[in-house]
Amino acid sequence: MSLILIMIHVIASIALIMIVLLQTGKGTDMGAAFGGGSSQTLFGSTGASTFLSKATTVAAIIFMITSLSLAYLSSHKKEKSIMMENQAPIEQPFSPDVSDKNNSETPAQSQSEIPPKSE
C-alpha cells in the first residue's frame, strides 16, 4: 500500500513541478498595462482559469493527500520483530557484598574472618 502511495506521490510532485514551470508568470501582464505587445488578459486582470492552473490545483490536491496519507501510515506502522517472541532476561539485583577498591581483601577472605555466631 505504501509503495503505491509513494509512486503516486513522486509522480504528482514531478507533475506539479513541470506544470508550475510551464505557466507564465504574473509579471508578464505589467508590459501590457503600458501598451507593450499583446496581453493575455482577455477576461480581466486575472484572466480565465486555464488548463494549466486547473492542472496545478489537481496536482497540488493529489500531492497533499498523498503526503498526509504517507505521514499517517508511517506513524501508525505496526513493525514486526523477531525479538518480540523472546522474553527479556531476568536481571540480578545489585549485591553490596563486594569490597570497595581501597580494600584488597576479596569477599571470600572477609567472610572467612567473620567469627561464627554463638547461640
MOPAC internal coordinates of N, CA, C and O (Angstrom, degrees):
PM7 1SCF
backbone

  N    0.0000 0     0.00 0     0.00 0    0    0    0
  C    1.4512 1     0.00 0     0.00 0    1    0    0
  C    1.5314 1   110.69 1     0.00 0    2    1    0
  O    1.2310 1   120.91 1   133.21 1    3    2    1
  N    1.3360 1   115.86 1   -46.79 1    3    2    1
  C    1.4569 1   118.21 1  -177.92 1    5    3    2
  C    1.5256 1   111.32 1   -69.48 1    6    5    3
  O    1.2310 1   119.88 1   149.73 1    7    6    5
  N    1.3146 1   117.84 1   -30.27 1    7    6    5
  C    1.4634 1   120.28 1   178.12 1    9    7    6
  C    1.5279 1   110.82 1   -64.74 1   10    9    7
  O    1.2310 1   120.39 1   139.34 1   11   10    9
  N    1.3229 1   116.85 1   -40.66 1   11   10    9
  C    1.4653 1   120.55 1   177.87 1   13   11   10
  C    1.5284 1   110.45 1   -65.74 1   14   13   11
  O    1.2310 1   120.66 1   138.60 1   15   14   13
  N    1.3331 1   116.34 1   -41.40 1   15   14   13
  C    1.4635 1   119.83 1   178.52 1   17   15   14
  C    1.5245 1   111.39 1   -65.08 1   18   17   15
  O    1.2310 1   120.18 1   142.23 1   19   18   17
  N    1.3197 1   117.26 1   -37.77 1   19   18   17
  C    1.4624 1   120.15 1   178.60 1   21   19   18
  C    1.5224 1   110.37 1   -65.14 1   22   21   19
  O    1.2310 1   120.60 1   138.39 1   23   22   21
  N    1.3318 1   116.47 1   -41.61 1   23   22   21
  C    1.4711 1   119.74 1   178.67 1   25   23   22
  C    1.5314 1   110.92 1   -63.47 1   26   25   23
  O    1.2310 1   119.93 1   136.14 1   27   26   25
  N    1.3326 1   117.74 1   -43.86 1   27   26   25
  C    1.4662 1   121.29 1   178.10 1   29   27   26
  C    1.5298 1   110.19 1   -63.43 1   30   29   27
  O    1.2310 1   120.65 1   140.17 1   31   30   29
  N    1.3187 1   116.37 1   -39.83 1   31   30   29
  C    1.4610 1   121.85 1  -179.66 1   33   31   30
  C    1.5323 1   111.21 1   -63.03 1   34   33   31
  O    1.2310 1   120.58 1   135.77 1   35   34   33
  N    1.3236 1   116.49 1   -44.23 1   35   34   33
  C    1.4668 1   120.31 1   179.82 1   37   35   34
  C    1.5280 1   110.32 1   -66.17 1   38   37   35
  O    1.2310 1   120.36 1   136.83 1   39   38   37
  N    1.3255 1   116.92 1   -43.17 1   39   38   37
  C    1.4701 1   120.18 1   178.63 1   41   39   38
  C    1.5213 1   110.80 1   -63.04 1   42   41   39
  O    1.2310 1   120.14 1   137.38 1   43   42   41
  N    1.3277 1   117.33 1   -42.62 1   43   42   41
  C    1.4689 1   120.77 1   179.46 1   45   43   42
  C    1.5273 1   111.02 1   -65.42 1   46   45   43
  O    1.2310 1   120.05 1   141.83 1   47   46   45
  N    1.3231 1   117.51 1   -38.17 1   47   46   45
  C    1.4639 1   118.63 1  -179.82 1   49   47   46
  C    1.5272 1   111.60 1   -69.55 1   50   49   47
  O    1.2310 1   120.09 1   140.32 1   51   50   49
  N    1.3268 1   117.44 1   -39.68 1   51   50   49
  C    1.4645 1   119.78 1   176.66 1   53   51   50
  C    1.5274 1   110.45 1   -65.45 1   54   53   51
  O    1.2310 1   120.40 1   137.97 1   55   54   53
  N    1.3335 1   116.84 1   -42.03 1   55   54   53
  C    1.4679 1   120.55 1   178.13 1   57   55   54
  C    1.5232 1   110.68 1   -62.92 1   58   57   55
  O    1.2310 1   120.29 1   139.69 1   59   58   57
  N    1.3147 1   117.05 1   -40.31 1   59   58   57
  C    1.4650 1   120.80 1   179.54 1   61   59   58
  C    1.5233 1   110.98 1   -63.95 1   62   61   59
  O    1.2310 1   120.38 1   138.24 1   63   62   61
  N    1.3133 1   116.88 1   -41.76 1   63   62   61
  C    1.4632 1   120.34 1   177.98 1   65   63   62
  C    1.5271 1   110.79 1   -63.46 1   66   65   63
  O    1.2310 1   120.60 1   133.64 1   67   66   65
  N    1.3195 1   116.46 1   -46.36 1   67   66   65
  C    1.4682 1   120.12 1  -177.88 1   69   67   66
  C    1.5316 1   111.63 1   -65.40 1   70   69   67
  O    1.2310 1   120.23 1   138.65 1   71   70   69
  N    1.3311 1   117.16 1   -41.35 1   71   70   69
  C    1.4659 1   120.18 1  -178.30 1   73   71   70
  C    1.5189 1   111.08 1   -66.30 1   74   73   71
  O    1.2310 1   120.61 1   138.66 1   75   74   73
  N    1.3339 1   116.43 1   -41.34 1   75   74   73
  C    1.4646 1   119.43 1  -179.62 1   77   75   74
  C    1.5240 1   110.50 1   -66.85 1   78   77   75
  O    1.2310 1   120.40 1   141.55 1   79   78   77
  N    1.3249 1   116.85 1   -38.45 1   79   78   77
  C    1.4607 1   118.97 1   179.56 1   81   79   78
  C    1.5253 1   112.30 1   -70.20 1   82   81   79
  O    1.2310 1   119.44 1   154.06 1   83   82   81
  N    1.3215 1   118.68 1   -25.94 1   83   82   81
  C    1.4630 1   121.13 1   179.74 1   85   83   82
  C    1.5296 1   113.05 1   -77.85 1   86   85   83
  O    1.2310 1   120.28 1   159.18 1   87   86   85
  N    1.3309 1   117.07 1   -20.82 1   87   86   85
  C    1.4636 1   119.85 1  -176.83 1   89   87   86
  C    1.5208 1   110.90 1   -75.15 1   90   89   87
  O    1.2310 1   121.71 1   -28.64 1   91   90   89
  N    1.3219 1   114.34 1   151.36 1   91   90   89
  C    1.4628 1   119.19 1   175.19 1   93   91   90
  C    1.5179 1   108.76 1   -83.09 1   94   93   91
  O    1.2310 1   121.12 1   -29.91 1   95   94   93
  N    1.3065 1   115.47 1   150.09 1   95   94   93
  C    1.4525 1   120.49 1  -177.99 1   97   95   94
  C    1.5066 1   113.21 1   -77.72 1   98   97   95
  O    1.2310 1   120.62 1   -12.92 1   99   98   97
  N    1.3229 1   116.42 1   167.08 1   99   98   97
  C    1.4675 1   121.54 1   178.18 1  101   99   98
  C    1.5251 1   111.43 1   -73.70 1  102  101   99
  O    1.2310 1   119.85 1   159.81 1  103  102  101
  N    1.3116 1   117.89 1   -20.19 1  103  102  101
  C    1.4547 1   121.58 1  -178.18 1  105  103  102
  C    1.5123 1   113.62 1   -71.59 1  106  105  103
  O    1.2310 1   119.66 1   165.46 1  107  106  105
  N    1.3151 1   118.25 1   -14.54 1  107  106  105
  C    1.4666 1   119.93 1   179.43 1  109  107  106
  C    1.5256 1   111.96 1   -71.20 1  110  109  107
  O    1.2310 1   119.88 1   158.53 1  111  110  109
  N    1.3144 1   117.84 1   -21.47 1  111  110  109
  C    1.4620 1   121.12 1  -179.88 1  113  111  110
  C    1.5311 1   112.26 1   -75.39 1  114  113  111
  O    1.2310 1   119.95 1   160.49 1  115  114  113
  N    1.3262 1   117.70 1   -19.51 1  115  114  113
  C    1.4626 1   120.27 1  -179.70 1  117  115  114
  C    1.5263 1   111.49 1   -67.53 1  118  117  115
  O    1.2310 1   120.10 1   146.22 1  119  118  117
  N    1.3143 1   117.42 1   -33.78 1  119  118  117
  C    1.4639 1   120.16 1   178.65 1  121  119  118
  C    1.5198 1   111.27 1   -65.96 1  122  121  119
  O    1.2310 1   120.07 1   146.88 1  123  122  121
  N    1.3157 1   117.48 1   -33.12 1  123  122  121
  C    1.4618 1   121.40 1   179.90 1  125  123  122
  C    1.5200 1   111.26 1   -73.10 1  126  125  123
  O    1.2310 1   120.06 1   154.70 1  127  126  125
  N    1.3173 1   117.49 1   -25.30 1  127  126  125
  C    1.4612 1   120.43 1  -179.40 1  129  127  126
  C    1.5171 1   111.38 1   -67.52 1  130  129  127
  O    1.2310 1   119.91 1   151.15 1  131  130  129
  N    1.3335 1   117.78 1   -28.85 1  131  130  129
  C    1.4543 1   121.18 1  -179.36 1  133  131  130
  C    1.5189 1   112.22 1  -100.73 1  134  133  131
  O    1.2310 1   120.34 1  -164.58 1  135  134  133
  N    1.3245 1   116.96 1    15.42 1  135  134  133
  C    1.4468 1   120.45 1   174.48 1  137  135  134
  C    1.5130 1   114.50 1    85.61 1  138  137  135
  O    1.2310 1   119.42 1  -165.57 1  139  138  137
  N    1.2687 1   118.71 1    14.43 1  139  138  137
  C    1.4578 1   120.31 1  -178.82 1  141  139  138
  C    1.5128 1   111.32 1   -95.41 1  142  141  139
  O    1.2310 1   119.79 1   -69.61 1  143  142  141
  N    1.2993 1   118.00 1   110.39 1  143  142  141
  C    1.4565 1   122.39 1   173.99 1  145  143  142
  C    1.5129 1   113.24 1    75.88 1  146  145  143
  O    1.2310 1   121.12 1     6.70 1  147  146  145
  N    1.3031 1   115.47 1  -173.30 1  147  146  145
  C    1.4683 1   119.94 1  -179.95 1  149  147  146
  C    1.5235 1   109.37 1   -92.99 1  150  149  147
  O    1.2310 1   121.28 1   -38.20 1  151  150  149
  N    1.2939 1   115.16 1   141.80 1  151  150  149
  C    1.4622 1   119.32 1  -179.16 1  153  151  150
  C    1.5177 1   110.17 1   -99.05 1  154  153  151
  O    1.2310 1   121.13 1   -23.17 1  155  154  153
  N    1.3218 1   115.44 1   156.83 1  155  154  153
  C    1.4571 1   121.04 1   178.91 1  157  155  154
  C    1.5167 1   111.13 1  -100.68 1  158  157  155
  O    1.2310 1   120.65 1  -166.64 1  159  158  157
  N    1.3135 1   116.37 1    13.36 1  159  158  157
  C    1.4585 1   120.09 1  -177.60 1  161  159  158
  C    1.5141 1   109.82 1   -94.21 1  162  161  159
  O    1.2310 1   120.73 1  -103.19 1  163  162  161
  N    1.3087 1   116.21 1    76.81 1  163  162  161
  C    1.4481 1   121.60 1  -179.20 1  165  163  162
  C    1.5348 1   110.81 1   -78.46 1  166  165  163
  O    1.2310 1   120.47 1   144.31 1  167  166  165
  N    1.3398 1   116.70 1   -35.69 1  167  166  165
  C    1.4647 1   120.49 1  -176.26 1  169  167  166
  C    1.5218 1   111.62 1  -108.57 1  170  169  167
  O    1.2310 1   118.77 1  -141.84 1  171  170  169
  N    1.2720 1   119.95 1    38.16 1  171  170  169
  C    1.4532 1   122.47 1   178.27 1  173  171  170
  C    1.5213 1   111.07 1   108.25 1  174  173  171
  O    1.2310 1   121.46 1     9.12 1  175  174  173
  N    1.3243 1   114.82 1  -170.88 1  175  174  173
  C    1.4594 1   119.18 1  -174.25 1  177  175  174
  C    1.5270 1   112.02 1   -72.26 1  178  177  175
  O    1.2310 1   120.28 1   149.26 1  179  178  177
  N    1.3281 1   117.08 1   -30.74 1  179  178  177
  C    1.4640 1   118.32 1  -179.80 1  181  179  178
  C    1.5140 1   111.54 1   -85.56 1  182  181  179
  O    1.2310 1   119.80 1   155.44 1  183  182  181
  N    1.2822 1   117.99 1   -24.56 1  183  182  181
  C    1.4558 1   121.74 1   179.98 1  185  183  182
  C    1.5167 1   110.97 1    81.76 1  186  185  183
  O    1.2310 1   121.39 1    -9.89 1  187  186  185
  N    1.3130 1   114.94 1   170.11 1  187  186  185
  C    1.4623 1   120.22 1   178.51 1  189  187  186
  C    1.5189 1   109.33 1   -76.30 1  190  189  187
  O    1.2310 1   121.13 1   -25.31 1  191  190  189
  N    1.3168 1   115.45 1   154.69 1  191  190  189
  C    1.4596 1   118.11 1   177.89 1  193  191  190
  C    1.5202 1   107.36 1   -76.20 1  194  193  191
  O    1.2310 1   121.35 1   -65.37 1  195  194  193
  N    1.3094 1   115.03 1   114.63 1  195  194  193
  C    1.4569 1   121.40 1  -175.16 1  197  195  194
  C    1.5152 1   110.46 1   -84.35 1  198  197  195
  O    1.2310 1   121.68 1    -5.51 1  199  198  197
  N    1.3225 1   114.39 1   174.49 1  199  198  197
  C    1.4575 1   119.75 1   178.03 1  201  199  198
  C    1.5225 1   110.77 1   -62.22 1  202  201  199
  O    1.2310 1   120.44 1   142.36 1  203  202  201
  N    1.3347 1   116.75 1   -37.64 1  203  202  201
  C    1.4640 1   119.81 1  -178.36 1  205  203  202
  C    1.5278 1   111.94 1   -67.68 1  206  205  203
  O    1.2310 1   119.99 1   143.72 1  207  206  205
  N    1.3291 1   117.62 1   -36.28 1  207  206  205
  C    1.4657 1   119.30 1   178.65 1  209  207  206
  C    1.5242 1   111.12 1   -70.37 1  210  209  207
  O    1.2310 1   120.22 1   143.77 1  211  210  209
  N    1.3337 1   117.19 1   -36.23 1  211  210  209
  C    1.4642 1   120.10 1   176.10 1  213  211  210
  C    1.5301 1   110.79 1   -68.88 1  214  213  211
  O    1.2310 1   120.75 1   141.15 1  215  214  213
  N    1.3359 1   116.16 1   -38.85 1  215  214  213
  C    1.4676 1   119.74 1   177.73 1  217  215  214
  C    1.5224 1   110.97 1   -66.45 1  218  217  215
  O    1.2310 1   120.21 1   145.61 1  219  218  217
  N    1.3295 1   117.21 1   -34.39 1  219  218  217
  C    1.4637 1   120.99 1   175.99 1  221  219  218
  C    1.5228 1   110.60 1   -63.40 1  222  221  219
  O    1.2310 1   120.46 1   137.02 1  223  222  221
  N    1.3275 1   116.72 1   -42.98 1  223  222  221
  C    1.4579 1   120.92 1   178.99 1  225  223  222
  C    1.5271 1   111.38 1   -63.19 1  226  225  223
  O    1.2310 1   120.56 1   135.05 1  227  226  225
  N    1.3173 1   116.54 1   -44.95 1  227  226  225
  C    1.4737 1   120.51 1   179.95 1  229  227  226
  C    1.5236 1   110.78 1   -64.17 1  230  229  227
  O    1.2310 1   120.32 1   134.89 1  231  230  229
  N    1.3396 1   116.99 1   -45.11 1  231  230  229
  C    1.4684 1   120.15 1  -179.93 1  233  231  230
  C    1.5217 1   111.01 1   -65.07 1  234  233  231
  O    1.2310 1   119.80 1   143.17 1  235  234  233
  N    1.3316 1   117.98 1   -36.83 1  235  234  233
  C    1.4617 1   120.86 1   178.45 1  237  235  234
  C    1.5262 1   111.39 1   -67.65 1  238  237  235
  O    1.2310 1   120.04 1   141.23 1  239  238  237
  N    1.3237 1   117.53 1   -38.77 1  239  238  237
  C    1.4681 1   120.82 1   178.12 1  241  239  238
  C    1.5220 1   110.32 1   -65.92 1  242  241  239
  O    1.2310 1   120.30 1   135.86 1  243  242  241
  N    1.3326 1   117.04 1   -44.14 1  243  242  241
  C    1.4723 1   120.35 1   178.32 1  245  243  242
  C    1.5272 1   110.07 1   -63.02 1  246  245  243
  O    1.2310 1   120.41 1   138.48 1  247  246  245
  N    1.3363 1   116.82 1   -41.52 1  247  246  245
  C    1.4603 1   121.23 1   178.89 1  249  247  246
  C    1.5232 1   111.28 1   -61.04 1  250  249  247
  O    1.2310 1   120.22 1   135.36 1  251  250  249
  N    1.3255 1   117.18 1   -44.64 1  251  250  249
  C    1.4691 1   120.46 1  -179.00 1  253  251  250
  C    1.5291 1   111.89 1   -68.05 1  254  253  251
  O    1.2310 1   120.18 1   139.94 1  255  254  253
  N    1.3251 1   117.27 1   -40.06 1  255  254  253
  C    1.4663 1   120.20 1   179.64 1  257  255  254
  C    1.5279 1   110.62 1   -65.09 1  258  257  255
  O    1.2310 1   120.36 1   136.06 1  259  258  257
  N    1.3308 1   116.92 1   -43.94 1  259  258  257
  C    1.4671 1   118.91 1   179.05 1  261  259  258
  C    1.5256 1   111.23 1   -68.53 1  262  261  259
  O    1.2310 1   119.93 1   145.73 1  263  262  261
  N    1.3325 1   117.73 1   -34.27 1  263  262  261
  C    1.4640 1   120.17 1   177.01 1  265  263  262
  C    1.5227 1   111.26 1   -63.06 1  266  265  263
  O    1.2310 1   120.80 1   133.27 1  267  266  265
  N    1.3237 1   116.08 1   -46.73 1  267  266  265
  C    1.4658 1   119.94 1  -179.54 1  269  267  266
  C    1.5216 1   111.94 1   -66.91 1  270  269  267
  O    1.2310 1   120.32 1   140.20 1  271  270  269
  N    1.3316 1   117.00 1   -39.80 1  271  270  269
  C    1.4660 1   118.83 1  -179.33 1  273  271  270
  C    1.5260 1   111.36 1   -70.87 1  274  273  271
  O    1.2310 1   119.40 1   143.86 1  275  274  273
  N    1.3262 1   118.75 1   -36.14 1  275  274  273
  C    1.4658 1   120.30 1   175.64 1  277  275  274
  C    1.5231 1   111.38 1   -66.82 1  278  277  275
  O    1.2310 1   120.05 1   142.26 1  279  278  277
  N    1.3167 1   117.50 1   -37.74 1  279  278  277
  C    1.4686 1   120.45 1   176.88 1  281  279  278
  C    1.5194 1   110.71 1   -65.60 1  282  281  279
  O    1.2310 1   120.19 1   139.19 1  283  282  281
  N    1.3239 1   117.24 1   -40.81 1  283  282  281
  C    1.4611 1   120.49 1   178.41 1  285  283  282
  C    1.5254 1   111.13 1   -65.65 1  286  285  283
  O    1.2310 1   120.36 1   135.82 1  287  286  285
  N    1.3272 1   116.92 1   -44.18 1  287  286  285
  C    1.4655 1   119.86 1  -179.46 1  289  287  286
  C    1.5172 1   112.04 1   -65.62 1  290  289  287
  O    1.2310 1   119.96 1   142.77 1  291  290  289
  N    1.3185 1   117.67 1   -37.23 1  291  290  289
  C    1.4591 1   119.21 1  -178.85 1  293  291  290
  C    1.5257 1   112.12 1   -72.87 1  294  293  291
  O    1.2310 1   119.87 1   151.03 1  295  294  293
  N    1.3248 1   117.85 1   -28.97 1  295  294  293
  C    1.4629 1   119.60 1   179.58 1  297  295  294
  C    1.5257 1   112.42 1   -82.59 1  298  297  295
  O    1.2310 1   119.63 1   158.33 1  299  298  297
  N    1.3097 1   118.31 1   -21.67 1  299  298  297
  C    1.4620 1   121.68 1  -179.32 1  301  299  298
  C    1.5237 1   111.87 1  -111.66 1  302  301  299
  O    1.2310 1   120.52 1  -151.28 1  303  302  301
  N    1.3167 1   116.62 1    28.72 1  303  302  301
  C    1.4553 1   120.38 1  -178.22 1  305  303  302
  C    1.5216 1   110.14 1   -76.98 1  306  305  303
  O    1.2310 1   120.61 1   -49.29 1  307  306  305
  N    1.3186 1   116.43 1   130.71 1  307  306  305
  C    1.4535 1   122.43 1   175.92 1  309  307  306
  C    1.5256 1   107.41 1   -91.48 1  310  309  307
  O    1.2310 1   121.00 1   -74.90 1  311  310  309
  N    1.3168 1   115.70 1   105.10 1  311  310  309
  C    1.4538 1   119.43 1  -178.51 1  313  311  310
  C    1.5134 1   109.51 1   -89.04 1  314  313  311
  O    1.2310 1   121.27 1   -44.95 1  315  314  313
  N    1.3049 1   115.17 1   135.05 1  315  314  313
  C    1.4521 1   121.00 1   176.08 1  317  315  314
  C    1.5148 1   108.15 1   -98.68 1  318  317  315
  O    1.2310 1   121.20 1   -38.93 1  319  318  317
  N    1.3058 1   115.31 1   141.07 1  319  318  317
  C    1.4450 1   119.90 1  -179.46 1  321  319  318
  C    1.5193 1   108.79 1  -138.60 1  322  321  319
  O    1.2310 1   120.95 1   -33.70 1  323  322  321
  N    1.3095 1   115.78 1   146.30 1  323  322  321
  C    1.4680 1   118.70 1   176.72 1  325  323  322
  C    1.5232 1   110.23 1   -74.21 1  326  325  323
  O    1.2310 1   120.12 1   163.25 1  327  326  325
  N    1.3141 1   117.37 1   -16.75 1  327  326  325
  C    1.4587 1   120.80 1  -179.85 1  329  327  326
  C    1.5240 1   112.23 1   -78.38 1  330  329  327
  O    1.2310 1   119.76 1   167.36 1  331  330  329
  N    1.3119 1   118.06 1   -12.64 1  331  330  329
  C    1.4620 1   119.92 1   179.48 1  333  331  330
  C    1.5236 1   111.19 1   -70.00 1  334  333  331
  O    1.2310 1   120.05 1   156.28 1  335  334  333
  N    1.3401 1   117.51 1   -23.72 1  335  334  333
  C    1.4628 1   120.72 1   179.95 1  337  335  334
  C    1.5229 1   111.86 1   -78.89 1  338  337  335
  O    1.2310 1   119.83 1   152.90 1  339  338  337
  N    1.3272 1   117.93 1   -27.10 1  339  338  337
  C    1.4642 1   122.06 1  -177.29 1  341  339  338
  C    1.5197 1   109.91 1   -86.17 1  342  341  339
  O    1.2310 1   121.23 1   -36.10 1  343  342  341
  N    1.3211 1   115.26 1   143.90 1  343  342  341
  C    1.4532 1   120.72 1   176.92 1  345  343  342
  C    1.5294 1   109.09 1   -85.94 1  346  345  343
  O    1.2310 1   120.76 1   -29.23 1  347  346  345
  N    1.3084 1   116.15 1   150.77 1  347  346  345
  C    1.4543 1   120.60 1   177.25 1  349  347  346
  C    1.5260 1   108.52 1   -71.54 1  350  349  347
  O    1.2310 1   120.00 1   -36.86 1  351  350  349
  N    1.3344 1   117.60 1   143.14 1  351  350  349
  C    1.4626 1   119.34 1   179.90 1  353  351  350
  C    1.5269 1   110.76 1   -68.15 1  354  353  351
  O    1.2310 1   121.25 1   -30.46 1  355  354  353
  N    1.3157 1   115.21 1   149.54 1  355  354  353
  C    1.4619 1   121.09 1   179.50 1  357  355  354
  C    1.5250 1   107.93 1   -79.44 1  358  357  355
  O    1.2310 1   120.74 1   -51.41 1  359  358  357
  N    1.3045 1   116.18 1   128.59 1  359  358  357
  C    1.4582 1   120.12 1  -178.36 1  361  359  358
  C    1.5189 1   109.70 1   -89.31 1  362  361  359
  O    1.2310 1   121.08 1   -37.13 1  363  362  361
  N    1.3309 1   115.54 1   142.87 1  363  362  361
  C    1.4556 1   122.28 1   177.80 1  365  363  362
  C    1.5246 1   108.59 1   -82.73 1  366  365  363
  O    1.2310 1   119.91 1   -39.50 1  367  366  365
  N    1.3301 1   117.78 1   140.50 1  367  366  365
  C    1.4646 1   118.67 1   177.40 1  369  367  366
  C    1.5341 1   110.37 1   -70.09 1  370  369  367
  O    1.2310 1   121.05 1   -24.35 1  371  370  369
  N    1.3069 1   115.59 1   155.65 1  371  370  369
  C    1.4569 1   121.02 1   179.85 1  373  371  370
  C    1.5140 1   110.23 1   -69.26 1  374  373  371
  O    1.2310 1   120.83 1   -47.19 1  375  374  373
  N    1.3076 1   116.02 1   132.81 1  375  374  373
  C    1.4575 1   120.98 1  -179.38 1  377  375  374
  C    1.5193 1   108.78 1  -105.27 1  378  377  375
  O    1.2310 1   119.46 1   -62.27 1  379  378  377
  N    1.3416 1   118.63 1   117.73 1  379  378  377
  C    1.4684 1   121.01 1  -178.70 1  381  379  378
  C    1.5246 1   112.73 1   -80.80 1  382  381  379
  O    1.2310 1   118.68 1  -171.37 1  383  382  381
  N    1.3408 1   120.11 1     8.63 1  383  382  381
  C    1.4666 1   122.99 1  -178.14 1  385  383  382
  C    1.5180 1   112.89 1   -73.54 1  386  385  383
  O    1.2310 1   119.72 1   167.11 1  387  386  385
  N    1.3048 1   118.15 1   -12.89 1  387  386  385
  C    1.4560 1   121.52 1  -177.43 1  389  387  386
  C    1.5146 1   108.98 1   -71.11 1  390  389  387
  O    1.2310 1   120.61 1   -46.88 1  391  390  389
  N    1.3491 1   116.44 1   133.12 1  391  390  389
  C    1.4644 1   120.23 1  -179.24 1  393  391  390
  C    1.5130 1   109.72 1   -71.68 1  394  393  391
  O    1.2310 1   121.27 1   -25.24 1  395  394  393
  N    1.3256 1   115.18 1   154.76 1  395  394  393
  C    1.4596 1   118.17 1  -179.23 1  397  395  394
  C    1.5247 1   110.94 1   -77.00 1  398  397  395
  O    1.2310 1   120.38 1    -3.99 1  399  398  397
  N    1.3114 1   116.88 1   176.01 1  399  398  397
  C    1.4604 1   122.32 1  -172.77 1  401  399  398
  C    1.5252 1   112.24 1   -68.64 1  402  401  399
  O    1.2310 1   119.06 1   150.85 1  403  402  401
  N    1.3250 1   119.40 1   -29.15 1  403  402  401
  C    1.4588 1   122.10 1  -177.73 1  405  403  402
  C    1.5229 1   111.61 1   -74.94 1  406  405  403
  O    1.2310 1   119.69 1   153.31 1  407  406  405
  N    1.3051 1   118.19 1   -26.69 1  407  406  405
  C    1.4549 1   121.95 1  -179.00 1  409  407  406
  C    1.5295 1   108.09 1   -88.19 1  410  409  407
  O    1.2310 1   119.73 1   -54.61 1  411  410  409
  N    1.3045 1   118.11 1   125.39 1  411  410  409
  C    1.4553 1   121.50 1  -176.86 1  413  411  410
  C    1.5222 1   112.48 1   -87.77 1  414  413  411
  O    1.2310 1   120.07 1   175.27 1  415  414  413
  N    1.3353 1   117.47 1    -4.73 1  415  414  413
  C    1.4571 1   120.11 1   179.94 1  417  415  414
  C    1.5228 1   110.45 1   -74.53 1  418  417  415
  O    1.2310 1   120.74 1   -34.28 1  419  418  417
  N    1.2918 1   116.20 1   145.72 1  419  418  417
  C    1.4524 1   120.51 1   173.67 1  421  419  418
  C    1.5094 1   108.48 1   -85.51 1  422  421  419
  O    1.2310 1   119.32 1   -18.33 1  423  422  421
  N    1.3085 1   118.90 1   161.67 1  423  422  421
  C    1.4726 1   119.99 1   179.62 1  425  423  422
  C    1.5289 1   111.97 1   -60.51 1  426  425  423
  O    1.2310 1   119.85 1   148.32 1  427  426  425
  N    1.3239 1   117.89 1   -31.68 1  427  426  425
  C    1.4639 1   119.59 1   179.68 1  429  427  426
  C    1.5254 1   110.85 1   -67.85 1  430  429  427
  O    1.2310 1   119.60 1   141.62 1  431  430  429
  N    1.3296 1   118.38 1   -38.38 1  431  430  429
  C    1.4589 1   121.58 1   179.03 1  433  431  430
  C    1.5152 1   110.65 1   -68.03 1  434  433  431
  O    1.2310 1   120.42 1   138.99 1  435  434  433
  N    1.3356 1   116.80 1   -41.01 1  435  434  433
  C    1.4606 1   119.00 1  -178.06 1  437  435  434
  C    1.5208 1   111.19 1   -68.35 1  438  437  435
  O    1.2310 1   118.98 1   148.99 1  439  438  437
  N    1.3359 1   119.54 1   -31.01 1  439  438  437
  C    1.4521 1   121.78 1   178.48 1  441  439  438
  C    1.5279 1   111.23 1   -74.35 1  442  441  439
  O    1.2310 1   120.07 1   148.44 1  443  442  441
  N    1.3473 1   117.48 1   -31.56 1  443  442  441
  C    1.4604 1   119.30 1  -178.67 1  445  443  442
  C    1.5209 1   110.98 1   -73.18 1  446  445  443
  O    1.2310 1   119.47 1   155.28 1  447  446  445
  N    1.3325 1   118.63 1   -24.72 1  447  446  445
  C    1.4601 1   120.75 1   179.89 1  449  447  446
  C    1.5203 1   112.08 1   -83.73 1  450  449  447
  O    1.2310 1   119.40 1   168.33 1  451  450  449
  N    1.2993 1   118.76 1   -11.67 1  451  450  449
  C    1.4647 1   120.81 1   179.04 1  453  451  450
  C    1.5262 1   107.73 1   -74.61 1  454  453  451
  O    1.2310 1   120.76 1   -54.43 1  455  454  453
  N    1.3059 1   116.16 1   125.57 1  455  454  453
  C    1.4894 1   118.03 1  -179.46 1  457  455  454
  C    1.5179 1   110.33 1   -70.09 1  458  457  455
  O    1.2310 1   120.39 1   -33.61 1  459  458  457
  N    1.3070 1   116.87 1   146.39 1  459  458  457
  C    1.4661 1   119.63 1   178.87 1  461  459  458
  C    1.5076 1   111.44 1   -66.72 1  462  461  459
  O    1.2310 1   121.00 1   -28.15 1  463  462  461
  N    1.3092 1   115.69 1   151.85 1  463  462  461
  C    1.4635 1   121.13 1  -179.44 1  465  463  462
  C    1.5301 1   109.10 1   -73.72 1  466  465  463
  O    1.2310 1   121.88 1   -43.31 1  467  466  465
  N    1.2801 1   114.00 1   136.69 1  467  466  465
  C    1.4862 1   118.31 1   175.40 1  469  467  466
  C    1.5147 1   108.45 1   -99.40 1  470  469  467
  O    1.2310 1   122.11 1   -39.53 1  471  470  469
  N    1.2786 1   113.57 1   140.47 1  471  470  469
  C    1.4717 1   117.66 1  -177.66 1  473  471  470
  C    1.4581 1   113.87 1   -95.31 1  474  473  471
  O    1.2310 1   120.10 1   180.00 1  475  474  473

